[in-house]
Amino acid sequence: MRKFIAMSAIAAMAVMGNASDPEVEKLKEELASLKEQVKDIKVKTAGDNVKFSVNMRTAIDAIEYTRASGAKNSNANLMTNRLQLGMAAQAAENLTFNGLLSYNKAFGAAPAGANGFPQRGYGYDTFDWVINENLTDDTLKVKEASMYYYGEIGVPFTFSVGRRPATDGFLANHREDVPSGKSPLAHSINVEYDGLSFLLKELTDFGTSFKICAGRGLTNARSRFNMDGGLTSYGDYSESDTSIDSVDMYGFILVPYDDGQYKVSTMMYTATNLPGFTMANGTVGNDFSLTGGDGMIGGLAPVWSGTGTVPTETFNGMKATSMNSNLVMKSMGDFDGQVLSFEARGLGDGISDFLDDTNFFASYARSITKPNNENDTMNLAAFDGFIGYDMNAIAQIVDPADGDPTDSATATPTQLQNMATNMANMANNMAPVKEGMLGSTDSETGSSIWVGINFPAIITDGRFGLEYNQGDEYWRSFTYGEDTMIGSKLAARGNATEVYYTQPIVGNNFVAQLRYTTITYTHTGSQGFFGSEGMPLEIDDAVAMGMDPVEKATDMRFSLTYNY
């Protein structure tokens, strides 16, 4: 087509040199008509093609975790390839599509682990919120896919829907060496999800914009050909009463000021039906074994474990059908997030070239839990006492008659049975212990600060960056998709420091980066979900309870990135 147009134009110019004015005008009209036809074809075919971009990164990370006991887990040469294929198409002047396909994998294959499953690429490696950030296999997955419609209602607006560009957002883009962050404020949201947005721009002369956002992070729907109803048919993709409720998120991003150099951005959102692990609302058989001193689920292990003078074979079984020995996910409650961020692209105005090219940012975020308190951590309503007990061992515990230890020779079966009955009655009258949210049945507020600066290296054309963040005990963020092998530094209940150097090799098309991240945790549960696994315990308290949590994590990364 292009060759034909070029030849037509040359022929037309040659004829014009010898033609009379009417003939020239006629040729001009024909040429203009031809150009218009070609333009129409291009519009209908999105410029003859879908435009692709490539981001290919090869990295080697040296990671290390130090537990409270001083023991370490590490990997000194974790080598990875990450490929991201961008797509863009424009069907009309006011209608576009943008997409991003990705894979992120460790070098080579994933061998089977002790359980027979591969070490990577199954279970929570494939959790939809972080499917492209976790190391899986070399299959391409959809990271982003959104359609955009542009219009005007007094001010310009953009409506978009699809799989959202919700990772490497505002402020996280500095470390990732991309010009500007994507939609969400990365201090609180850096995770993949599906949804829609409606953006109003140019609301004032100083760059005010307002965006309404909504999304779904999890859908409650049965599978095709489901059999969970047995002889009762529930239908394909109907809601399940035994599954996690749909997780929805909605809120807004308000930019009150943006003059191209200084920018203030705020974000407020609510997320509903957030999931967490629990042992609640399940049943087990009447012989819930305590042999070996494992204790009762729900925190009574210190009382009933086989320690001290009580032999470990004391309790052979317990009748407690309201207990559940398996971890399951349940909806724990709702959650509010609030962020205020400031960015300066250049400090001052013309003070020096160095300051003109120095970027600084600061951000403050809050998280507020709203537990539904619908799940029981422990419910002893069905507790019926001990079965299959060892008479000699139980006799050493307590004499029901006077409460003092007694010799087994003086304990009668009646005394022992009375003791078991009394214990059952007390348990039956105990109120169920509620799960709450992050280990608390009350609404809890957490907070985090994040500051960063990056500046030119002066002697090279590279850039240095330094970032610091700190979160308190109840801080919780949706930053599971943050690009750090040791987990999200922004989710830390504690503090994190990061320093990096980025060096262009062939312009922005081939870039090297050296990065060091260190996280020191003051409380447990930094990157869990929203059940008791997210309960904040001070590290020393966790150790006193027999745990050995991670106290420090480090990640040294060297990467080479190709952009086109």
ZIFEN-V532173 format. One line per field, one symbol per residue. ss: DSSP state (a for helix, b for strand, c for the rest). Layout:
ss=???
//
This chain:
ss=caaaaaaaaaaaaaaaccccaaaaaaaaaaaaaaaaaaaaaaaaccccccbbbbbbbbbbbbbbbbbccccbbbbbbbbbbbbbbbbbbbbbccbbbbbbbbbbbbcccccbcccccbccccaaaacaaaccccccccccbbbbbbbbbbbbcccbbbbbbbbcccccbbccaaaacccccbbbbcccbccccbbbbbbbccccccccbbbbbbbbbbccccccccccccccccccccccccccccbbbbbbbbbbbbcccbbbbbbbbbbbbbbbbbccccccccccccccccccccccaaaacccccccccccccbcccccccccbbbbbbbbbbbbbbbbbbcccccccaaaaccbbbbbbbbbbbbbccccbbbcccccccbccccaaaaaccccccccccccaaaccaaaaaaaaaaaaaaaaccccbbccbccbccccbbbbbbbbbbbbccccccbbbbbbbbbccccccbcccccccccccccccbbbbbbbbbbbbbcccbbbbbbbbbbbbcbccccccccaaacccbaaaaaacccccbbbbbbbbbbbbbbc
//
